């Protein structure tokens, strides 16, 4: 039997000790070592002392030049404290705009398409708001007459910057709901949109005192959205996304999330875990997911809402079930990949209590609710029959008869899926994508998980039974083909999702091992010819990003040995 490759041991974040200042980021040409999720907020000081020391720490950086205008302002405002409490090294492109006023002027002079290329300018939002609206006047850093905060020019500059920033942020939120929400539908869009609009409609002092968990959720959704947008520079894209997720974590810390679990903080932590996986920080994600699971238990999400929150509204109970399903599904399929013990094991939440709601994307019985039920049903079986024995290095099945029964159980689950999720061929999935790209994403994710687990069952072997080569190749073909279709229909999204790409690589590796061990005289067997084609396709897709992605390059080198 082919051995799966272990998950990538990614670099660990460099901690910053408590009550110490953040050091200067250094030259603009160096790349940040990692996402810093562990830095502490500065110790209490007087406003003047804290601002002065912070500016010294950031001296010479792009963010520092923007932050200079914060001198003398209150250190308790949320945006500035977020900016002060984590490391960020700006993009390597040269910047001629050291003054917020000049940056805003540049925004006004540049067409929106070009301005969107410089997504790191979003980082200046808090500084711009405070520099243009709060102080009595703005002191340019490189000479020039001060611009009165209440002047017409100041107001025009702020309005232009605010409009551009608002458009960029809204586009990232829209990208999140387009690419991420279909496969992890745990955030009610209308409710979030209302809270998001209310947050930005608040007066500045009120916004600065807003709920930290909401700010954290907004930032992590921006981070996830950034991972799926096209930017000219991959490095700039990574740094911008890492800025957002760092700010999200700092907002959680200021919310004291470890002692105050809430629905928003759980949703934020689920998304941070996925972000870390996609950003090739698998070991960080595994550790953070452990904290997430304890928080979910502490909030009682694993309990039946009708028991623990009997007076809650039906909508609130529905949301609790959805968020628990997101935690449960993340834990289960992460354990499938890395072969470690599952932790979301104690629950009395029932799948049948998840109420069907009106959904504009519903088609032939397929909807967000039916997708959640389908993934929930599959994950429940996978956790018990695959995750637990594999985490202990035990065989999934002890005998051939037991494997036959388990395969029959999986087939029964597949037959119970709504028609769009199980009518799986290239023509059908392309037609589904034409009608509803949301349902197409759900169908491909569900198919990939289902056939990957079925492949593991058929490939399992021990002293009492051997690998079922034909069934393993068939299941692996269906699983990896879902990755090919996802890559074809949704372009580069398949390469962003760590789970999807890692599963596909594992499937291609098992296919390659079985093809290598094929019996003599079977070169022209259709099943082996199809298997060779799958390997070639996988290598071709990985090569598209191998020049920039070291993980993709390593996978290409491994698979090429079998060609």
C-alpha positions in Angstrom: 0.0 0.0 0.0 1.2 3.5 -0.9 2.2 5.7 2.0 0.7 9.1 2.3 3.0 12.0 2.8 2.8 13.8 6.2 1.5 17.3 6.4 4.1 20.0 5.8 5.9 21.1 8.9 5.6 24.8 8.5 7.6 27.5 10.1 6.5 28.5 13.6 5.7 32.1 14.6 8.4 34.0 16.4 7.0 35.1 19.8 7.4 38.5 21.2 8.0 38.6 25.0 5.5 40.4 27.2 6.1 44.0 28.1 8.7 44.5 25.4 8.7 46.8 22.5 8.4 45.5 18.9 11.6 45.9 17.1 12.1 47.6 13.9 11.0 45.5 10.9 14.3 46.1 9.2 15.0 46.6 5.5 12.0 46.7 3.2 13.5 44.0 1.0 13.4 41.2 3.6 10.5 38.9 3.8 8.7 38.4 7.2 9.6 35.2 8.9 6.0 34.2 9.8 2.7 35.4 10.9 3.0 36.7 14.5 -0.1 35.6 16.5 1.6 35.8 19.8 2.7 39.4 20.4 1.3 41.1 23.4 -0.2 44.5 23.7 2.0 47.2 25.2 1.9 47.6 28.9 -0.2 50.5 30.3 1.5 53.9 30.0 0.5 57.5 29.7 -0.7 58.4 26.2 2.3 60.5 25.4 4.8 57.9 26.6 3.1 55.0 24.8 2.8 56.8 21.5 6.4 58.0 21.7 7.8 54.5 22.5 5.7 53.0 19.8 6.9 55.4 17.2 10.5 54.7 18.1 9.9 51.0 17.7 8.4 51.5 14.2 11.0 54.2 13.2 11.9 53.9 9.5 9.0 51.7 8.4 6.1 52.7 6.1 3.6 52.1 8.9 5.7 54.2 11.3 5.5 57.2 9.0 1.8 56.9 8.9 1.6 56.4 12.7 3.6 59.6 13.4 0.3 61.5 13.0 -1.1 59.6 16.0 1.1 61.5 18.5 -0.8 62.9 21.4 -4.0 60.9 20.6 -5.6 58.4 23.0 -3.9 54.9 23.0 -7.2 53.2 23.8 -8.7 53.4 20.3 -8.9 50.0 18.8 -7.5 50.5 15.3 -4.3 52.1 16.6 -3.7 49.5 19.3 -4.1 46.8 16.7 -1.5 48.5 14.5 0.9 48.8 17.4 0.6 45.2 18.7 2.0 43.0 15.9 4.9 42.9 13.5 4.3 43.8 9.9 7.0 44.4 7.3 5.6 46.4 4.3 5.9 45.3 0.7 9.2 45.7 -1.1 8.0 48.2 -3.7 9.4 51.7 -3.2 7.1 54.2 -1.7 7.3 57.9 -2.4 4.3 58.7 -0.3 5.3 59.1 3.4 2.5 61.4 4.2 -1.2 60.3 4.5 -2.3 63.4 2.7 0.0 62.7 -0.2 -1.2 59.1 -0.3 -4.8 60.2 -0.4 -4.0 62.7 -3.2 -2.3 59.9 -5.1 -5.5 57.8 -4.7 -7.5 60.6 -6.2 -5.1 60.9 -9.1 -4.9 57.2 -9.9 -7.7 55.3 -11.6 -9.3 52.6 -9.4 -7.9 49.7 -11.3 -4.3 50.8 -10.7 -5.0 51.7 -7.1 -6.4 48.2 -6.4 -2.9 46.9 -7.2 -1.5 48.6 -4.1 -3.7 46.7 -1.7 -1.3 47.4 1.2 -2.5 51.0 1.2 -5.5 49.7 3.1 -3.2 49.4 6.1 -3.3 53.2 6.4 -7.0 53.4 7.0 -6.9 53.9 10.8 -4.0 56.3 10.5 -5.8 58.3 7.8 -9.0 58.6 9.8 -7.3 59.8 12.9 -4.8 62.1 11.1 -7.5 63.8 9.0 -10.5 63.9 11.3 -9.3 63.8 14.9 -6.3 66.2 15.2 -6.6 70.0 15.0 -4.2 69.9 12.1 -1.9 67.5 10.3 1.8 68.1 10.2 3.4 66.9 7.0 6.4 64.8 7.6 8.6 66.3 4.9 7.8 70.0 5.3 5.0 72.0 3.9 2.2 74.0 5.4 -0.2 72.0 7.8 -3.6 71.2 6.5 -6.5 72.0 8.8 -8.5 69.0 9.7 -11.8 70.8 9.1 -10.7 72.3 5.8 -12.4 71.5 2.5 -9.2 69.9 1.2 -9.0 67.7 4.2 -12.6 66.6 3.9 -12.2 65.9 0.2 -9.0 63.9 0.7 -10.7 61.8 3.5 -13.8 61.2 1.4 -11.8 60.1 -1.6 -9.7 57.7 0.5 -12.7 56.4 2.4 -14.6 55.7 -0.8 -11.7 53.8 -2.3 -10.9 51.8 0.9 -14.6 51.0 1.3 -14.8 49.6 -2.3 -11.7 47.5 -1.7 -12.9 46.1 1.6 -16.4 45.4 0.2 -14.8 43.5 -2.7 -12.8 41.3 -0.3 -15.9 40.6 1.8 -17.8 39.8 -1.4 -15.0 37.4 -2.5 -15.2 35.7 0.9 -18.9 35.0 0.4 -18.3 33.9 -3.2 -15.4 31.5 -2.6 -15.4 30.5 1.1 -18.9 30.7 2.4 -20.4 28.1 -0.1 -18.2 25.3 1.4 -18.3 26.6 5.1 -21.7 28.3 5.4 -21.7 29.3 9.0 -22.1 33.1 8.8 -25.5 34.5 8.1 -24.8 36.9 5.3 -27.7 39.4 5.9 -27.0 39.6 9.6 -23.3 40.1 9.1 -23.9 42.7 6.4 -26.1 44.6 8.8 -23.5 44.5 11.5 -20.8 45.5 9.1 -22.7 48.5 7.8 -23.6 49.5 11.4 -20.0 49.3 12.4 -18.8 51.7 9.7 -21.7 54.0 10.3 -20.7 54.6 13.9 -19.1 57.8 15.0 -15.4 57.4 15.4 -15.3 57.2 19.3 -18.1 54.7 19.2 -16.4 52.6 16.5 -13.2 52.6 18.5 -15.1 51.0 21.4 -16.9 48.4 19.2 -17.1 44.7 20.0 -13.6 43.3 19.4 -15.0 39.9 18.2 -16.8 41.7 15.4 -13.6 43.5 14.4 -11.7 40.2 14.5 -14.4 38.5 12.3 -14.2 41.3 9.8 -10.4 41.2 9.6 -10.2 37.4 9.1 -12.9 37.5 6.4 -10.8 40.1 4.7 -7.8 37.8 5.0 -9.6 34.9 3.5 -11.0 37.0 0.7 -7.4 38.3 -0.1 -6.2 34.7 -0.5 -8.6 34.3 -3.4 -8.1 37.5 -5.3 -5.5 38.1 -8.1 -2.7 40.5 -7.3 0.3 41.3 -9.5 2.7 40.2 -6.7 2.3 37.0 -4.8 4.5 38.4 -2.0 2.3 41.4 -1.7 -0.8 39.2 -1.6 0.7 37.0 1.1 1.8 40.0 3.2 -1.6 41.8 2.9 -3.5 38.6 3.9 -1.1 38.0 6.8 -1.6 41.6 8.0 -5.4 41.0 8.2 -5.1 37.7 10.0 -2.6 39.2 12.5 -4.9 42.1 13.1 -7.8 39.7 13.6 -5.9 37.7 16.2 -4.9 40.9 18.0 -8.6 42.0 18.1 -9.4 38.6 19.6 -6.8 39.1 22.3 -8.1 42.6 23.1 -11.6 41.0 23.3 -10.1 38.5 25.9 -11.4 35.6 23.8 -9.8 32.9 25.8 -12.0 33.8 28.8 -15.1 35.0 26.8 -16.0 32.5 24.1 -18.7 33.8 21.8 -20.3 32.8 18.5 -18.3 35.5 16.6 -15.0 34.5 18.3 -15.6 30.8 17.4 -16.4 31.7 13.8 -13.3 33.8 13.7 -11.1 31.0 15.0 -12.5 28.5 12.5 -11.5 30.9 9.7 -8.1 31.6 11.2 -7.4 27.9 11.3 -8.3 27.5 7.6 -6.2 30.6 6.8 -3.2 29.1 8.5 -3.7 25.8 6.6 -4.0 27.6 3.2 -0.9 29.8 4.1 1.2 26.6 4.7 1.2 26.8 8.5 -0.2 23.4 9.1 1.4 22.9 12.5 0.2 26.3 13.7 -3.3 25.5 12.4 -3.4 22.2 14.3 -2.4 23.8 17.6 -4.8 26.7 17.1 -7.6 24.2 16.3 -7.1 22.6 19.7 -7.8 25.9 21.4 -10.8 26.4 19.1 -12.3 23.0 20.1 -12.0 23.8 23.8 -13.7 27.1 23.2 -16.5 25.5 21.3 -17.0 23.0 24.2 -16.9 25.9 26.7 -19.6 27.7 24.8 -21.8 24.6 24.7 -22.0 24.4 20.9 -21.6 20.6 21.2 -24.9 20.4 23.1 -28.4 20.3 21.7 -29.5 24.0 21.6 -33.0 23.1 22.8 -31.5 21.8 26.0 -28.8 24.4 26.8 -30.5 27.4 25.3 -34.3 26.6 25.5 -35.3 30.2 25.4 -33.3 31.2 22.4 -34.9 32.1 19.1 -35.1 29.4 16.4 -32.7 31.5 14.3 -30.1 31.5 17.1 -30.5 27.7 17.6 -30.0 27.3 13.9 -26.8 29.3 14.0 -25.4 27.3 16.9 -25.9 24.1 15.0 -24.2 25.6 11.9 -21.2 26.8 13.8 -20.8 23.5 15.6 -21.0 21.7 12.3 -18.2 23.9 10.9 -16.0 23.1 14.0 -16.9 19.4 13.7 -16.3 19.1 10.0 -13.0 21.1 10.2 -11.7 18.8 13.0 -12.7 15.6 11.2 -11.3 16.2 7.8 -8.1 17.8 9.2 -7.6 14.6 11.1 -8.1 12.5 7.9 -5.2 14.4 6.4 -2.7 14.5 9.2 -3.7 11.2 10.9 -4.0 12.6 14.4 -6.8 11.9 16.9 -10.1 13.8 16.4 -11.3 16.0 19.3 -14.9 17.0 18.3 -16.2 13.7 19.7 -18.7 14.6 22.4 -22.0 16.0 21.1 -25.7 15.4 21.3 -26.6 17.9 18.5 -28.8 16.1 16.0 -28.5 16.5 12.2 -32.3 16.2 11.7 -32.9 19.3 13.9 -31.1 21.5 11.3 -34.1 23.3 9.8 -34.4 23.8 6.0 -34.5 27.5 5.2 -35.4 29.4 2.1 -32.3 29.6 -0.1 -32.1 31.5 -3.5 -29.4 29.0 -4.7 -31.6 25.9 -3.9 -32.0 23.5 -6.8 -33.4 20.0 -7.0 -33.2 19.6 -3.2 -29.6 20.9 -3.0 -29.1 23.9 -0.7 -26.8 25.2 2.0 -28.8 23.2 4.6 -28.7 20.0 2.6 -25.0 20.5 2.0 -24.4 20.9 5.7 -26.5 17.8 6.5 -24.6 15.8 3.8 -21.2 16.8 5.1 -22.3 16.3 8.7 -23.5 12.7 7.9 -20.3 11.9 6.1 -18.1 13.4 8.8 -19.9 11.5 11.6 -19.1 8.1 9.9 -15.5 9.2 8.8 -14.6 10.2 12.4 -15.6 6.9 13.9 -14.5 4.5 11.1 -11.4 6.2 9.6 -10.0 9.0 11.9 -9.9 7.0 15.1 -8.2 3.8 13.9 -5.7 5.7 11.6 -4.7 7.9 14.5 -3.7 4.8 16.4 -2.0 3.2 13.4 -4.6 0.5 13.2 -6.3 -1.0 10.2 -9.6 0.7 9.2 -11.2 -2.8 8.8 -10.0 -6.1 10.3 -11.5 -8.4 7.7 -12.8 -8.3 4.1 -16.4 -8.8 5.3 -16.1 -5.7 7.6 -14.7 -3.7 4.7 -17.6 -4.8 2.5 -20.1 -3.6 5.1 -18.3 -0.3 5.5 -18.2 0.3 1.8 -21.9 -0.5 1.6 -22.5 2.1 4.3 -20.6 4.7 2.3 -22.6 3.9 -0.8 -25.8 4.3 1.1 -24.7 7.8 2.2 -23.9 8.7 -1.4 -27.3 7.5 -2.6 -29.0 9.7 0.1 -27.3 12.9 -1.3 -29.4 15.4 -3.3 -29.3 14.8 -7.0 -26.9 17.7 -7.9 -24.3 16.4 -5.4 -24.2 12.8 -6.8 -24.8 13.3 -10.6 -21.0 13.6 -11.0 -19.5 13.9 -14.5 -17.8 16.7 -16.3 -20.9 17.7 -18.3 -23.2 17.6 -15.3 -20.9 19.6 -13.1 -20.2 22.3 -15.8 -24.0 22.6 -16.2 -24.4 22.9 -12.5 -21.7 25.6 -12.4 -23.5 27.5 -15.1 -26.7 27.5 -13.1 -25.2 27.9 -9.6 -21.5 28.3 -8.9 -22.3 28.0 -5.2 -23.8 24.5 -5.6 -21.0 23.5 -7.9 -18.4 24.3 -5.3 -20.3 22.4 -2.7 -20.7 19.4 -5.0 -17.0 19.2 -5.8 -15.9 19.6 -2.1 -18.4 16.9 -1.0 -17.3 14.5 -3.9 -13.6 15.0 -3.1 -14.1 14.2 0.6 -16.3 11.2 -0.1 -14.2 9.5 -2.7 -11.0 10.2 -0.8 -12.3 8.4 2.3 -13.6 5.6 0.1 -10.1 5.3 -1.5 -8.6 5.0 2.0 -11.0 2.1 2.9 -10.2 0.2 -0.3 -6.4 0.8 0.0 -6.4 -0.4 3.6 -4.6 -3.7 4.2 -3.5 -6.0 7.0 -2.6 -9.6 7.6 -6.1 -10.7 6.9 -6.8 -8.8 3.7 -5.0 -7.0 0.9 -5.5 -3.7 -0.9 -8.4 -3.8 -3.5 -6.3 -2.3 -6.3 -9.2 -1.9 -8.9 -11.6 -0.3 -6.4 -8.8 1.9 -5.0 -7.9 3.2 -8.4 -11.5 3.9 -9.3 -12.2 5.8 -6.1 -8.9 7.7 -6.4 -9.7 8.7 -10.0 -13.1 10.1 -8.9 -11.5 12.0 -6.0 -8.6 13.5 -8.0 -10.9 14.3 -10.9 -13.0 16.5 -8.6 -9.8 18.5 -8.1 -9.2 18.8 -11.8 -12.8 20.0 -12.4 -12.5 22.5 -9.6 -9.3 23.8 -11.0 -10.9 24.1 -14.5 -14.1 25.7 -13.5 -12.8 28.0 -10.7 -9.3 28.6 -12.0 -6.8 29.1 -9.2 -9.1 28.5 -6.2 -8.2 24.8 -6.0 -4.6 25.7 -5.3 -5.6 28.0 -2.4 -7.5 25.3 -0.5 -4.8 23.3 1.4 -7.3 20.5 2.1 -8.3 20.1 -1.5 -4.8 20.2 -3.0 -3.2 18.0 -0.3 -6.0 15.4 -0.8 -5.4 15.5 -4.5 -1.7 15.0 -4.1 -2.2 12.1 -1.8 -4.6 10.5 -4.3 -2.1 11.0 -7.1 0.7 9.5 -5.0 -1.4 6.4 -4.2 -2.3 6.0 -7.9 1.4 6.3 -8.8 2.4 3.6 -6.3 -0.3 1.2 -7.6 0.6 1.9 -11.2 4.3 1.2 -10.4 3.4 -2.1 -8.8 1.0 -3.2 -11.6 1.3 -6.8 -12.7 3.2 -7.6 -15.9 1.3 -7.4 -19.2 -1.3 -4.9 -17.8 0.2 -1.8 -19.5 -2.8 -1.4 -21.8 -5.4 -2.1 -19.2 -7.9 0.9 -19.3 -7.8 1.4 -15.6 -4.0 1.8 -15.6 -4.1 4.0 -18.6 -6.6 6.3 -16.9 -4.4 6.2 -13.8 -1.3 7.4 -15.7 -3.3 10.2 -17.3 -4.4 11.4 -13.8 -0.7 11.5 -12.7 0.3 13.6 -15.8 -2.6 16.0 -15.2 -1.7 16.5 -11.5 1.9 17.2 -12.4 0.8 19.7 -15.0 -1.4 21.6 -12.6 1.3 21.7 -9.9 3.8 22.9 -12.4 1.8 26.1 -12.9 2.7 27.3 -9.4 6.0 25.4 -8.9 8.2 28.4 -9.7 6.8 30.4 -6.8 5.6 27.6 -4.4 8.2 25.4 -2.9 5.6 22.8 -1.8 4.2 22.5 -5.3 7.8 22.1 -6.6 8.5 19.3 -4.2 5.3 17.5 -5.1 6.2 17.8 -8.8 9.6 16.2 -8.1 8.0 13.4 -6.2 5.4 12.5 -8.8 7.8 12.8 -11.7 9.8 9.9 -10.4 6.8 7.7 -11.3 6.5 8.9 -14.9 
